[in-house]
């Protein structure tokens, strides 16, 4: 039973989290510009175990660019929020901002996740919460066992996700933060920057205050 944060391989990579229990789940995949280093680190942590599942918090290239190499190496099942799974299945390098990062997206087999779905690996039960705002299909994952919350780019320890990009919405982001602020959150694991093991709710409330202050 563990949550391990991989160090970003390059400056703009997303955080990547490896959640281990009876099965193993990778949350987000980075840009993939140094995917060999990422794969090596995943293998080191797994210690010979299989990578069963990859969950993508949203469609942006800094979170999905590494999928191609990770799928080739580990053959996991891959999931994303239903609205953000579509551009991944279609290999849409524009909508995923691949072209903005100087990369491309291949068509990939990605299954839909929706509100209330649960990825159960016994030591961790990851409940899917639809949290649009940064993208239309952004999701967060609430660990019903440990109280940890994985937020993608909805909110960070030092700020909030951008809402000026394609499919983003300020109003949806505020609503998502309001939902999250009412939860009992302990560990806080965002898509960029540091994570914390306790007091996660503080960062949700801080992000909500920031949004409300922008009105």
ABEGO torsion letter per residue (X at the ends): XBBBBBBBABAABBBBBBBBBABBBBBEAEAGABAAAAAAAAAAAAGGBBBABBBBABABAAAAAAAAAAAAAAGBBBBBBAAAAAAAAAGBAAAAGAAAAGBBBBBBBBBBBBBGBBBBAGABBBBBBBBBGABAABBBBBBAAAGBBBAEAABBAAEBBBAABBGBBAAAAAAAAAAAAABBBBBBBBABEBBBABGAAAAAAAAAAAAAAAX
